[in-house]
Amino acid sequence: MIHAAHELRLHQQTALTPRLQQSVKLLQMSALEFNQEVRQALVENPFLEEDEEAAAAFPAMDGEMARGAAEPAEQLPAQATAPSEGAPPSEYSGDYPSSRATHDGAPMDMGQWVGASVSLQERLDQELRTYRLSPRDRLLAQYIVQALDEDGYLRLPLAELADASVFSVAPDESEWRAALKLVQQLDVPGLAARDLRECLTLQLQAMAGSARPGVALAQRIVDEHLDILARHDYEALQRAAGCQASELRQACDIIRSLDPRPGRRYDQAPPAYIVPDVIVRKDQGQWRVYCNRGAVPQPRLHKVYADLFRTARHRDRGPMAQELQEARWLVRNVEQRYSTIQRVAEAIVRLQHMFFEYGPVALRPLMLREVSAELDIHESTVSRATANKYMATPMGILEFKYFFSRELATDTGGSCSAGAVRALIAELIDNEDPRMPLSDVALANKLAADGIVVARRTVSKYRAQIKRPPAEMRRQY
């Protein structure tokens, strides 16, 4: 009897596994991947058809929102303002990426969510344009960008990058180094390094604020023992580093995860698409979330084929029965995906309500487990529902992960979020005396005066993230 019950449990578990696996797979996909998966199922499964009448209308994206939707992920707005009010119905309709009409009759080109691929130099030039620089400082940075090779390295000495006659006063070493430091903060870490050691160091420095164990040891190995690591002599490396074998494995895993040629990723860069999964806007004084169903075809069971199948003889049902089951699973799991993403987005909006009212300075610390507790679902489900997902607002697109900001302590025993600190740093820089710009040390001191204790290195990292150059490049004479 016990054996029979065990077999029944195993049978039930096996029967449920394919649907559960598909549910997890669909949930963790980006909107584009989800679109491709559904379209492929519609083509391959005869029991599925597209429900073209599933939704009659969807919220209009105003001009500001449309411009934000066209931004690549790396240029998502640093702050969001309150979306304009509208009267959104239940869901989106239509196909992606064709042009669709909004409820006021104006066409909305879904292709505005498509960004063109760019070269390394073009990408970095785009980022440079987001910095407020003097013409001289911008020119110095552009010379460095144009000198980068296909691996993303700067192989030429700084003094040889430009003819001195280009400048009214020849730039000195400190000016070139300030420009180099700025370029090394652009886009992905590791660019504009002079050698492999510097390339790896820049990437490890970008990890410095994380809680990942082994980063400090990895940095020491890169600084002092890179030659031993290159020989794969791990016994000698362990002796030289004076660490445990388990610690060495952690550090080496981190080093292996680094990109020794970061410029190569631009060679075959695919088009950068951002398709928002939800729209967040204010309706009658309340922030509401609406799923972007218009970005994906809506699958439904093909009733005619399903009815014909039910009248077929039993011996003809083998493979077709499996396809019908898979069709039912897909329809249910698509709805489950929409439901889970909407619930998670609604929880984020509730927990970050002050952010939506007052902007990034009101962004509070938020962890995945808080949303998990709020919705009574597993933390891994929240993680999948927020991975590669985006919210559309009239001012642009924000990644779900933007709202999960780690907690920083204050000297009064309270806490604030890393996002709020970034906003405060931006405010301090924007209001500084341009003739005496604030150094990273001065910024850290000002934050400390307000009760927010942040290391200078962390200030430097946050300043780079909000696209503000170092103090020496912000100075106006």
C-alpha positions as CSV (number, residue, x, y, z in Angstrom):
1,M,0.0,0.0,0.0
2,I,2.8,2.4,0.9
3,H,4.6,1.4,-2.3
4,A,1.5,2.1,-4.4
5,A,1.1,5.5,-2.7
6,H,4.7,6.4,-3.4
7,E,4.3,5.4,-7.1
8,L,1.1,7.6,-7.2
9,R,3.0,10.6,-5.8
10,L,5.8,10.1,-8.3
11,H,3.3,9.8,-11.1
12,Q,1.6,13.0,-10.1
13,Q,4.9,14.8,-9.7
14,T,6.0,13.6,-13.2
15,A,2.7,14.7,-14.7
16,L,2.9,18.2,-13.2
17,T,6.6,18.8,-13.9
18,P,6.4,19.8,-17.6
19,R,3.7,22.4,-17.0
20,L,5.6,23.8,-13.9
21,Q,8.8,23.9,-15.9
22,Q,7.2,25.8,-18.7
23,S,5.6,28.2,-16.1
24,V,9.0,29.0,-14.6
25,K,10.6,29.3,-18.0
26,L,8.0,31.8,-19.3
27,L,8.1,33.9,-16.1
28,Q,11.8,34.5,-16.2
29,M,11.8,35.5,-19.9
30,S,12.1,39.1,-21.0
31,A,9.2,40.5,-23.0
32,L,11.0,39.9,-26.3
33,E,11.9,36.3,-25.4
34,F,8.3,35.7,-24.3
35,N,7.1,37.2,-27.6
36,Q,9.3,34.8,-29.6
37,E,8.3,31.8,-27.5
38,V,4.5,32.4,-27.9
39,R,4.9,33.1,-31.7
40,Q,6.8,29.8,-32.1
41,A,4.1,27.9,-30.2
42,L,1.4,29.5,-32.4
43,V,3.2,28.3,-35.5
44,E,4.1,24.8,-34.3
45,N,1.0,23.8,-32.4
46,P,-2.2,23.2,-34.4
47,F,-4.4,23.6,-31.3
48,L,-3.3,27.2,-30.8
49,E,-4.5,30.3,-32.5
50,E,-4.0,34.0,-31.9
51,D,-6.9,35.8,-30.2
52,E,-6.9,39.0,-32.2
53,E,-10.0,40.3,-30.4
54,A,-8.7,39.6,-26.8
55,A,-8.3,43.3,-26.1
56,A,-9.9,46.3,-27.8
57,A,-7.6,49.1,-26.6
58,F,-4.7,49.9,-24.3
59,P,-3.3,53.0,-22.5
60,A,-1.8,55.5,-24.8
61,M,1.9,56.3,-24.5
62,D,2.4,60.0,-24.6
63,G,5.4,61.6,-26.4
64,E,7.6,61.6,-23.3
65,M,6.9,58.0,-22.5
66,A,7.5,57.0,-26.2
67,R,10.9,58.7,-26.1
68,G,11.8,56.9,-22.9
69,A,10.8,53.6,-24.5
70,A,13.3,54.1,-27.3
71,E,16.3,54.3,-24.8
72,P,18.7,51.4,-24.5
73,A,18.8,49.7,-21.1
74,E,22.0,51.4,-20.1
75,Q,20.4,54.9,-20.5
76,L,17.3,54.4,-18.5
77,P,16.3,57.6,-16.8
78,A,18.0,58.2,-13.4
79,Q,14.8,59.5,-12.0
80,A,11.1,59.1,-12.7
81,T,8.4,61.7,-12.3
82,A,4.7,61.2,-11.8
83,P,3.0,59.7,-14.9
84,S,0.1,61.6,-16.4
85,E,-3.4,60.5,-15.6
86,G,-5.3,58.4,-18.0
87,A,-8.3,56.1,-18.2
88,P,-6.7,52.7,-19.0
89,P,-8.8,49.7,-19.9
90,S,-7.8,46.2,-18.8
91,E,-5.1,45.3,-21.3
92,Y,-3.3,45.9,-24.5
93,S,-4.2,44.6,-27.9
94,G,-2.5,44.1,-31.2
95,D,0.7,42.6,-32.5
96,Y,4.4,43.5,-31.9
97,P,6.2,45.3,-33.6
98,S,3.5,46.7,-36.0
99,S,2.0,50.2,-35.6
100,R,-1.1,50.3,-33.4
101,A,-3.7,53.0,-32.8
102,T,-4.1,54.4,-29.3
103,H,-7.5,55.1,-27.8
104,D,-7.4,58.7,-29.0
105,G,-6.8,57.5,-32.6
106,A,-3.2,58.5,-32.9
107,P,-0.8,55.8,-34.2
108,M,1.7,54.4,-31.8
109,D,4.7,52.8,-33.6
110,M,5.8,49.8,-31.6
111,G,9.2,50.0,-33.5
112,Q,10.1,52.9,-31.2
113,W,11.1,50.2,-28.7
114,V,13.9,49.1,-31.0
115,G,17.4,50.6,-30.6
116,A,20.0,50.2,-33.3
117,S,23.3,48.4,-32.6
118,V,26.3,50.7,-32.4
119,S,30.1,50.4,-32.5
120,L,32.3,50.8,-29.4
121,Q,33.3,54.3,-30.3
122,E,29.7,55.3,-31.1
123,R,28.4,53.9,-27.9
124,L,31.0,55.7,-25.8
125,D,30.4,59.0,-27.7
126,Q,26.7,58.7,-26.9
127,E,27.5,58.3,-23.2
128,L,29.9,61.3,-23.3
129,R,27.1,63.5,-24.6
130,T,25.2,62.8,-21.3
131,Y,28.0,64.4,-19.3
132,R,28.3,68.2,-18.9
133,L,31.9,68.9,-20.0
134,S,33.8,71.8,-21.2
135,P,34.8,71.7,-24.9
136,R,38.4,71.0,-23.9
137,D,37.6,68.1,-21.6
138,R,35.2,66.6,-24.1
139,L,37.8,66.8,-26.8
140,L,40.4,65.0,-24.6
141,A,37.9,62.2,-23.8
142,Q,37.0,61.9,-27.4
143,Y,40.6,61.4,-28.4
144,I,40.9,58.6,-25.9
145,V,37.7,57.0,-27.1
146,Q,38.8,57.1,-30.8
147,A,42.2,55.5,-29.9
148,L,40.6,52.4,-28.3
149,D,41.4,49.2,-30.2
150,E,38.9,46.4,-31.0
151,D,39.5,44.8,-27.6
152,G,38.6,48.1,-25.8
153,Y,42.3,48.8,-24.8
154,L,44.2,52.0,-25.0
155,R,47.5,50.9,-26.4
156,L,49.0,54.4,-27.2
157,P,50.7,56.6,-24.5
158,L,48.4,59.5,-23.5
159,A,50.9,62.1,-24.7
160,E,50.8,60.7,-28.2
161,L,47.0,60.7,-28.7
162,A,46.8,64.2,-30.2
163,D,49.0,66.8,-31.8
164,A,49.8,69.6,-29.3
165,S,48.8,72.1,-32.0
166,V,45.1,71.0,-31.7
167,F,44.9,72.8,-28.3
168,S,45.6,76.5,-27.6
169,V,47.5,75.2,-24.5
170,A,48.9,71.7,-24.6
171,P,47.2,69.4,-22.1
172,D,49.4,68.2,-19.3
173,E,49.5,64.7,-17.8
174,S,46.9,65.4,-15.1
175,E,44.4,66.5,-17.7
176,W,44.9,63.4,-19.8
177,R,44.6,61.2,-16.7
178,A,41.3,62.9,-15.6
179,A,39.9,62.3,-19.1
180,L,41.1,58.7,-19.0
181,K,39.4,58.2,-15.7
182,L,36.2,59.5,-17.1
183,V,36.3,57.2,-20.2
184,Q,37.0,54.2,-17.9
185,Q,33.7,54.9,-16.1
186,L,31.7,54.8,-19.4
187,D,29.5,51.8,-20.2
188,V,31.0,48.4,-19.1
189,P,33.9,48.2,-16.7
190,G,37.3,47.4,-18.2
191,L,37.3,49.7,-21.2
192,A,40.2,52.1,-21.9
193,A,42.6,49.9,-19.8
194,R,46.3,50.1,-20.8
195,D,47.0,46.4,-20.1
196,L,45.2,43.2,-18.9
197,R,46.0,43.9,-15.2
198,E,44.3,47.3,-15.4
199,C,41.4,45.9,-17.4
200,L,40.7,43.2,-14.7
201,T,41.3,45.7,-11.9
202,L,38.6,48.1,-13.3
203,Q,36.1,45.3,-13.4
204,L,37.0,44.2,-9.8
205,Q,36.7,47.8,-8.6
206,A,33.2,47.9,-10.0
207,M,32.4,44.9,-7.8
208,A,33.9,46.5,-4.7
209,G,30.5,47.5,-3.2
210,S,29.0,44.0,-3.6
211,A,28.8,41.5,-0.8
212,R,30.3,38.7,-3.0
213,P,33.1,36.9,-1.1
214,G,36.5,36.7,-2.7
215,V,36.6,40.0,-4.5
216,A,39.3,41.5,-2.3
217,L,41.5,38.3,-2.7
218,A,40.8,38.4,-6.5
219,Q,42.1,42.0,-6.6
220,R,45.2,41.0,-4.7
221,I,45.9,38.1,-7.1
222,V,45.5,40.4,-10.1
223,D,47.7,43.1,-8.5
224,E,50.5,40.8,-7.3
225,H,50.3,37.3,-8.7
226,L,48.9,37.5,-12.2
227,D,51.9,35.8,-13.7
228,I,51.4,32.8,-11.4
229,L,47.7,32.6,-12.3
230,A,48.6,32.7,-16.0
231,R,50.7,29.5,-15.4
232,H,47.7,27.8,-13.7
233,D,50.1,26.9,-10.8
234,Y,47.4,26.9,-8.1
235,E,49.6,25.4,-5.4
236,A,52.2,28.2,-5.9
237,L,49.4,30.7,-6.1
238,Q,47.9,29.6,-2.8
239,R,51.2,29.8,-1.1
240,A,51.9,33.3,-2.5
241,A,48.4,34.6,-1.6
242,G,48.5,32.9,1.9
243,C,44.9,31.8,1.7
244,Q,42.8,28.6,2.1
245,A,42.1,26.4,-1.0
246,S,38.3,27.3,-0.8
247,E,39.1,31.0,-0.7
248,L,41.4,30.6,-3.7
249,R,38.7,28.8,-5.6
250,Q,36.3,31.7,-4.9
251,A,38.7,34.3,-6.1
252,C,39.7,32.4,-9.2
253,D,36.0,31.9,-10.1
254,I,35.6,35.7,-9.9
255,I,38.6,36.3,-12.1
256,R,37.4,33.8,-14.7
257,S,34.1,35.6,-14.8
258,L,35.8,38.8,-15.9
259,D,36.0,39.9,-19.6
260,P,39.7,40.3,-20.7
261,R,38.5,41.9,-24.0
262,P,35.5,44.0,-23.2
263,G,35.5,45.9,-26.5
264,R,34.8,42.7,-28.4
265,R,31.2,42.6,-27.2
266,Y,30.4,45.5,-29.5
267,D,31.5,43.6,-32.7
268,Q,28.4,41.5,-32.9
269,A,26.1,43.5,-30.7
270,P,22.4,42.7,-31.5
271,P,19.9,45.4,-31.6
272,A,19.0,46.6,-28.1
273,Y,15.3,46.3,-27.6
274,I,13.3,47.4,-24.6
275,V,9.7,46.3,-24.4
276,P,7.9,47.4,-21.2
277,D,6.1,44.6,-19.4
278,V,3.8,46.9,-17.6
279,I,2.6,50.5,-17.6
280,V,2.4,52.5,-14.4
281,R,0.2,55.6,-14.3
282,K,-1.9,57.6,-12.0
283,D,-5.7,57.1,-12.3
284,Q,-8.1,59.1,-10.2
285,G,-5.3,59.8,-7.7
286,Q,-4.1,56.2,-7.4
287,W,-1.0,54.6,-9.0
288,R,-2.2,51.7,-11.1
289,V,-0.4,48.9,-13.0
290,Y,-1.5,47.6,-16.4
291,C,0.1,44.7,-18.3
292,N,1.5,45.3,-21.8
293,R,-0.4,42.6,-23.5
294,G,-0.1,44.4,-26.9
295,A,3.6,43.4,-27.0
296,V,2.8,39.7,-27.3
297,P,0.2,37.8,-29.4
298,Q,-2.5,36.4,-27.2
299,P,-2.8,32.6,-27.6
300,R,-6.1,30.7,-27.2
301,L,-7.2,27.2,-27.8
302,H,-8.3,26.6,-31.5
303,K,-11.9,25.5,-30.8
304,V,-12.6,23.9,-34.2
305,Y,-9.5,21.7,-34.1
306,A,-10.1,20.8,-30.4
307,D,-13.7,19.8,-31.2
308,L,-12.6,17.7,-34.2
309,F,-10.0,16.0,-32.1
310,R,-12.5,15.0,-29.4
311,T,-14.5,13.2,-32.1
312,A,-11.5,11.3,-33.5
313,R,-11.0,7.6,-32.9
314,H,-8.9,6.6,-29.9
315,R,-6.1,5.0,-31.9
316,D,-5.4,8.3,-33.7
317,R,-5.0,10.3,-30.6
318,G,-1.4,9.6,-29.5
319,P,0.9,12.6,-30.6
320,M,-2.1,14.9,-31.0
321,A,-3.2,14.4,-27.4
322,Q,0.2,15.6,-26.2
323,E,0.0,18.7,-28.5
324,L,-3.5,19.5,-27.1
325,Q,-2.2,19.2,-23.6
326,E,0.7,21.5,-24.3
327,A,-1.6,24.0,-25.9
328,R,-3.8,24.1,-22.7
329,W,-0.6,24.5,-20.6
330,L,0.6,27.4,-22.7
331,V,-2.7,29.3,-22.5
332,R,-2.8,28.8,-18.7
333,N,0.9,29.6,-18.2
334,V,0.7,32.8,-20.3
335,E,-2.1,34.0,-18.1
336,Q,-0.2,33.0,-15.0
337,R,2.9,35.0,-16.2
338,Y,0.8,38.1,-16.7
339,S,-0.8,37.7,-13.3
340,T,2.4,37.2,-11.4
341,I,4.2,40.1,-13.1
342,Q,1.3,42.4,-12.4
343,R,1.1,41.4,-8.8
344,V,4.8,41.9,-8.3
345,A,4.7,45.3,-10.1
346,E,1.7,46.4,-7.9
347,A,3.6,45.4,-4.8
348,I,6.7,47.4,-5.9
349,V,4.5,50.4,-6.6
350,R,2.8,50.1,-3.1
351,L,6.1,49.6,-1.3
352,Q,7.8,52.5,-3.3
353,H,4.8,54.8,-3.2
354,M,6.9,57.8,-2.0
355,F,9.2,57.3,-4.9
356,F,6.3,57.7,-7.4
357,E,5.1,60.8,-5.6
358,Y,8.5,62.6,-4.9
359,G,11.1,61.0,-7.1
360,P,14.4,59.1,-6.5
361,V,15.3,60.9,-3.2
362,A,12.3,59.1,-1.7
363,L,13.4,55.7,-3.0
364,R,13.5,53.5,0.1
365,P,15.6,50.3,0.7
366,L,13.7,47.3,-0.7
367,M,14.6,43.6,-0.9
368,L,13.1,40.8,-2.8
369,R,12.0,39.1,0.4
370,E,9.8,42.1,1.3
371,V,7.8,41.6,-1.9
372,S,7.8,37.9,-1.3
373,A,6.3,38.4,2.1
374,E,3.8,41.0,0.8
375,L,2.4,38.6,-1.8
376,D,3.0,35.3,0.1
377,I,5.0,33.8,-2.8
378,H,8.5,32.4,-2.9
379,E,11.4,34.8,-3.2
380,S,12.7,32.9,-6.3
381,T,9.4,33.6,-8.0
382,V,9.8,37.3,-7.2
383,S,13.4,37.1,-8.6
384,R,12.2,35.6,-11.9
385,A,9.3,38.1,-12.1
386,T,11.6,41.0,-11.8
387,A,14.5,39.8,-14.0
388,N,14.7,41.7,-17.3
389,K,11.3,43.3,-16.8
390,Y,10.5,47.0,-17.3
391,M,7.9,49.5,-16.3
392,A,6.7,52.2,-18.7
393,T,6.0,55.7,-17.4
394,P,5.4,58.9,-19.3
395,M,9.0,59.9,-18.6
396,G,10.6,56.7,-19.8
397,I,11.3,53.1,-18.9
398,L,12.5,51.8,-15.5
399,E,13.8,48.4,-14.9
400,F,12.0,46.5,-12.1
401,K,15.4,46.0,-10.4
402,Y,15.8,49.8,-10.2
403,F,13.4,49.7,-7.3
404,F,15.4,47.2,-5.3
405,S,18.1,49.3,-3.6
406,R,20.3,48.1,-0.8
407,E,20.1,49.7,2.6
408,L,22.7,52.2,3.8
409,A,22.9,53.0,7.5
410,T,22.7,56.5,8.9
411,D,24.4,57.7,12.0
412,T,21.0,58.3,13.7
413,G,20.2,54.6,13.5
414,G,17.9,54.9,10.5
415,S,18.5,53.8,6.9
416,C,18.3,55.1,3.3
417,S,18.6,53.4,-0.1
418,A,21.5,53.5,-2.4
419,G,19.2,55.0,-5.0
420,A,18.3,57.9,-2.7
421,V,22.1,58.5,-2.1
422,R,22.7,58.7,-5.8
423,A,19.9,61.3,-6.1
424,L,21.5,63.3,-3.3
425,I,24.9,63.2,-4.9
426,A,23.4,64.4,-8.1
427,E,21.7,67.3,-6.3
428,L,24.9,68.3,-4.5
429,I,26.8,68.3,-7.8
430,D,24.1,70.2,-9.7
431,N,24.1,72.9,-7.0
432,E,27.8,73.2,-6.5
433,D,30.0,76.3,-7.3
434,P,31.3,75.4,-10.8
435,R,34.6,77.2,-10.0
436,M,35.1,75.0,-6.9
437,P,33.5,71.6,-7.7
438,L,33.1,69.1,-4.9
439,S,35.6,66.3,-4.8
440,D,34.4,62.8,-4.0
441,V,35.8,63.3,-0.5
442,A,33.9,66.6,-0.1
443,L,30.7,64.8,-1.3
444,A,31.2,62.0,1.2
445,N,31.7,64.7,4.0
446,K,28.5,66.5,3.0
447,L,26.5,63.3,3.1
448,A,28.0,62.5,6.5
449,A,27.0,65.9,7.7
450,D,23.4,64.9,6.8
451,G,23.8,61.6,8.7
452,I,24.6,59.4,5.7
453,V,27.9,57.6,6.1
454,V,29.3,56.5,2.7
455,A,32.9,55.7,1.8
456,R,34.7,57.9,-0.8
457,R,35.0,54.9,-3.1
458,T,31.3,54.3,-3.0
459,V,30.7,58.0,-3.7
460,S,32.9,57.7,-6.8
461,K,31.0,54.7,-8.0
462,Y,27.6,56.3,-7.5
463,R,28.8,59.5,-9.2
464,A,29.9,57.5,-12.2
465,Q,26.5,55.7,-12.3
466,I,24.6,59.0,-12.5
467,K,26.8,60.3,-15.3
468,R,28.7,63.0,-13.5
469,P,32.4,63.4,-14.3
470,P,35.2,63.8,-11.7
471,A,35.6,67.2,-10.0
472,E,38.6,68.2,-12.0
473,M,36.5,67.8,-15.2
474,R,33.6,69.8,-13.8
475,R,35.7,72.8,-12.9
476,Q,34.8,76.0,-14.9
477,Y,37.4,78.8,-15.0
